[in-house]
């Protein structure tokens, strides 16, 4: 959530920044200014009314002690009127404050200055590409056909058990999933991330804290009886560990990682974009999260990008790194780098990771703060990245490593799978 200072300190700059994300913020900011001015006026009148009320209340005892009963009764009547007015003002102040906050949360985060202009994925900037393409057999198979051929993923059984987008992993397919999860977690913990096993359901406050609510409630699975949400990513419970927490500056950086299944209702596009593992409603993902001091958060982002790049590279897959344009960024992000791996059989790039700096946007919603060297309380910065999302990694591994004898397993995974070939 943006702060009032960010929105009112330089209104024209705020409007220009949000326009980069395709948002016409001028009407909302005008409404925010009006509500904020009203809130301040109500607070001033409330403070004055309470001061008069307290003064009159103190005078009652003195007048009674002086035998001035009639004047004391007048003060009592005055106190009653002032109390009634202060209650009205307090309720109106709460209403206006709630409406003010409801307007502020409609606005996305400011994009960083280096975010490219653009409206869609076609406008994203390729900042690096590693074209480590494989030599494949003639007429290579897409992963959904390989999955059927080697009986490692059953999409039809998933439809029977649940519905489309819920595959069943079998045999070496299931072991490959487990191997990838363990390898990713080990890779992250060796880099200094502390492993956490969080709940996979969160409450509404957690969804609000990281920006999924009220922005993406239609994309989240909702257990209505208890008002819990199945996590769309481990970012949500991990970051919310520090909701309403004040850290000391010497506790940074905080680095945590977790594996969770992830759940997303979004249907996405159709055709080849949703075939097989390309887009699922339930999938496995390992996440990394960092909390950083504001002056260090972009250095932390660069480190996370390098970390994820090393992980992707270790799997031997061709990849590219994109800096997302304003129109393709998430609601909460200030700067995002996407990692895509190349699918040799599908002849297309598949997104496998997003690494983002949210600056203070999530921290303001979470009330995640720290005390600086002057013991002044400030908002921290939050960052997160996929390290990695499994479905499209699996798709690329199957397709790019197919041979006439079977599917080769990358060397780094063999100690985790216990086999070097799916055949």
N, C-alpha and C positions, 0 to 999 in steps of 0.2 A: 504494500500500500504506500502510495506517495504521501509525503508529509505536506502540511499546509505551507511550510516554508518553501518547499520545492515548487508548489503551485502558485503561490502569491509573491514570492521573492522576485521573480521575473516572469510575469504572466505570458508575455509574448514568446519568450524562449521556451516555456513549457508547452505552449500551443504548437510551436514549430517542431519540437522534439516528438510530440505525440503524433503529429502529422506524418512523421517518418514511419510510424506503425500503421498508418492508414486510418487514424482516428481524428475526427473533427472535435477537438476538445473544448473549443471556445464556449459553446453554450453550457457545458457542464461546469467549466471553471467559473463562468459568470454566476451560475447558480450556487457554486461553492462559496464564492466571495460574499454573495448576499446572505447565505445561511451563517457563514462565519461572523459577519458583522452583526447579524441578529443575535447570535449566541453570545458574543461579547457584550452587547448592550443588555441582554437579559442577565448575564452574570454580574454586570456592574449594578444593575437595579436590585438584584437579589442580595448582593453584598451590602448595599446601602440599607435595604429593608431589614436585614438581619442585624445590622449594627444598631439601627433605631430600636428594634425589638429588644435587643440585649440591654441597651441603655435604659429603656422604659421599665424593663423588668427589674433592674437594679434599683430604680428609684422607688419602686413600690414598698420595699422593706423600710427604706429611710422615712418615707412619708407616714407609714403606719407607726413607726417609732416616735414620730413627732406628733402623733395624734391627728394627722390630717387624713382622716378616713375617706372623705369625699374625693379628695385629689388622688388618693391611692386607688379608689374604684375607677376613676377616670383613666388612670394609667393601665389598670387591668383591662379595661375595654379597648384601649389603644393597642396593648400587647396582643389581644385576641384578633383585632383587625390586621395588625402587622403580620401575625402568624399565618392567618388565612392567605394574605397576599404573598408571603414568602413561599407557602406551599404551592400556590398557583404558578409563581415564577419558577420554582424548582421543577415542576412538572413540564412547563413549557420549555425550560432549558434542556431537560432530558429529551423531549420530543425533537427539538431543533438539532441537538447534538447527534441523535440517532439518524435523522434525515441527512445531516451533513456527512456523517460517516458512510451512509448508504450511497451518497453521490461520489465520494472519494474512491470507494472500492470499485466503481465502474470503470475507472481509468487504469490502463496498463502501465507497466514500468517504462521509464524513459529508456530509449536505446542509447548505447554508448556512442561517442562521436565517430568511431571507426566503423560502425554498422553501415553496410552499403544501402543506398536507396534501392527500392524495389517493392513489387507487390506480391510476388509469388516465388516458388522454388526456382523458376527459370532465371531469376535475378540474383541468386546466391553466388558468392564469389569463391571460386576454387583457389585455395591458398597453397595446396600441396597435392601431388598425385604420385603414387608409387605403382607403376604398371607392371607388376610381377605376375604376368599372366601365365596360365598353365597350358601345356600342350595336351589336348584332350583327344579321345578317340573320335572318329568321324561320326557326325550326328549325335553329339552328347545329349544325355537325357536331363530334363529338369528334375529338381529334387523330389517332386511328388511322385514321379515315375520310378526314381531310384528307391524311394521309401517303400513302394509297393513291390518292386523287384526283389529287394533284400529283406522285406517284411520287418522293417524297423520303425515305421510310423504308420498308424492306421487312422486315416481321416474319416472313413465311413463308420468305424466303431465309435469314434468321438461324437459323430452326429447321432448315433443310436443312443449313446449314454447321456448326452447333454444337448448338443446342437452344433451347427457349423462354427468353426473357430475354436474348437476344443479337442485337439488331436490326442491320440493315445500313443505313447512311445513304448516300444516293445524290444526285448532282447538287447542287442547291441545299441539300438537307438536310445533305450532308456539309460544304458551305461554311459553312452556318449554325453547325454544330458548331465548326468551326475558328475562325470569327469570334467566337463567344462565349468560347472559351478564351482567345484573344488579347486580347479586350476586358477580360475579368476579370483577367488577369495584368497588363495595362497599368494598370488601375484600382488594383490592389494596389501595384504598384511605385511609382506616383505618390504613394501614401500612405506611402511609406517602408519597404515590405516588400522584402527582397532575394529575387530569384528564384533558385530551386534546381531542378535536374532530378535527382531521386533515382531509385534503382532501384525497380522495381515488384514486386520479390520481396525478402523480408526473412527473416532467420534467427529462430530461436526466441527468442533473447535480446531482439531488437527487439520481437517480439510481446508478450513478458512486460513489457518496459519501459513500454509505453503501456497495458497492461491488457487487451489482446485475448486473451492467454493467461494463465492457463488458462480464462478466462471464456467466450470465444467461439470456441474451436477448431472447433466444429461448423459455424460460419458462414463459415470461411475455406477457400479452396482451398489444398490442401496438396500440394506436390511432394515426395512421400515419398522418392524416391531420394536427394535432397540435403537433405531436411528444411528446405526453404524454403517460405514462405507468400506467395501473391499478396496484395498490399496491399488491405485493405478501404477504405483512405483514405490520402491522403498524410500525414496526421497521424503515422502510424507511422514511416516513414523520417525525416521532418523532425525530429520530437522526439528520435529516437534519435541524431541527429547529436551531441547533447550528452550521450549516455550516458557515465557515468564521467568527466565533465568538471567541473573546478572553475573557476568564473568569478570575476572581480573585480567588486565591486559597481558600478563605473563602466562596466561593459560592458552593463548593462541599460538599456532593454529590448532584447531580441533579437527581431527581426521578420522572418519568412521566409514565402515563398509558393511554391507549386508546383502544376503541373498533373500529374495522373496518371490513367490509367484505373483504375477501382476494381472489385474483384471480391468478390461476396458470394453465398454459397450459399443463404442464407435464402430460403425459399419465400414467407414472409409469409402474408397472407390470400388469399382467392380472390374471383372475380367481378370487379366493377368496380375493386377496389383494385389488381388486377394487369393490367388491360387496357393494351395499348399500352406507353407509357413510364412508367406509374405505378410499377412495381417491376421492376427488372432485375437480372440476375446480373452483367453488365458495364456500366459506365457511366463517363462522364467527369466529373471534378470538379476544381475549383481550390480549394485550401485555403490558409488563413492560420494561422500558429502564432506565438505570442508566449511568451517567457520573461520573467518579471517578478520584481522583488523582492516579498516577501510583503506589505509595506505598500502596494504600488502595484497589486496584481493586480486588484482590483475596479474601480479607475479604468481599468485597461487593458481589462477586460471591457466596461465602458460604451463605451469608444472603439471596440472591435471591433463591438459591436452597432450603433453609429451608422454605422460604415463599411459594414457589410453592408446596413443600411437604405438608405443612399445609393445603393448598387449596385442593389438591387431597384427603388428608386424611379426610377432612371434608365431602366429598361426600360419604364416606364409601366404596370406591372401593379398591380392591387389586391392589397394584402398586409395581413397582421396579424402581430403579434409576441406570442408566448406565453411566459410563465414556467412552466416545467414543474414539476408537482407531484412529490413524493417518489417516488411509485409509478411514474412514467413516465420518470424520469431514468435515465441510463446508470450502469453499475457504477462508473465512475471519476469522474463529475462531482460537483462541489459545488454548482454552479448553472448551469443551462442555459436559454438563450432560443432558441426555435424560430421560424423565419420560414416563413410559409405564403403562397402566392399563390393567388388565386381562379381556378378554372377555370370560365369562363362556360358552356361547353358541357356540362360534367359536373355543374355546380352543386355543387361541393365544393372544399374547401381542400386544397392540395397542399404538403407540406413540402418546402422547397428549401434550408434551411440550419439547422444547429444551431451555436450559439456558446456555448462552455462555459469555465468556470474549474475546473481540477482541483486548485487549491491545491497542496499538497505531495505529493498522492497518487501521481502519476506520477513526480515527482522522487525520491521515496524508493525506488521500484522501479528507476529509472534511475541512482541515485546522482549526480544532477545537483545540484551544490552551488555555493555562492559564499562568498567571504570577506567578512565585514562589516568595519566600520570598526575593530573591535578584532582583526581577523585571525582571528576565530572562524569555523569552517566551519558553514554552515547550508544547509538545503534551499531551493531556489528554488521558484517557482510556475510552472506551465505552463497555457497556454490555447490553444484552437484554434477555428476556425470554418470552415464551408463558405462559399466566396466565388466561385462558387456551384456547387451540384450541377446538372448540365445537364439531365437527362431531364425533370423536371417543369417546369423553366423553359421548355424547348422546347415541352412540351405546352401550357402556359399561353400562350406567345407565339403558337402556331399557332391555338389556339382563340379567344383574346381579340382577335386582329387579323384574323380572317377577314372578307372583304368579298365582294360579288358578283363583283368583278374578280379576286380572289386574296387572298393573305395579305400584309398590310403588314409591313414590317420596321421596328422602332423606329429612330428617327433616329440614336441613338448607335451603332448597329451598322452602318449603311450604309457608313461608310468601311472597315469590316472585311469586309463581305460583297461589296461591289462592286455590289449591286443593292438596290432598295428594295421589291421585290415578288416573291413567289413565285406564279407563274401558269402 
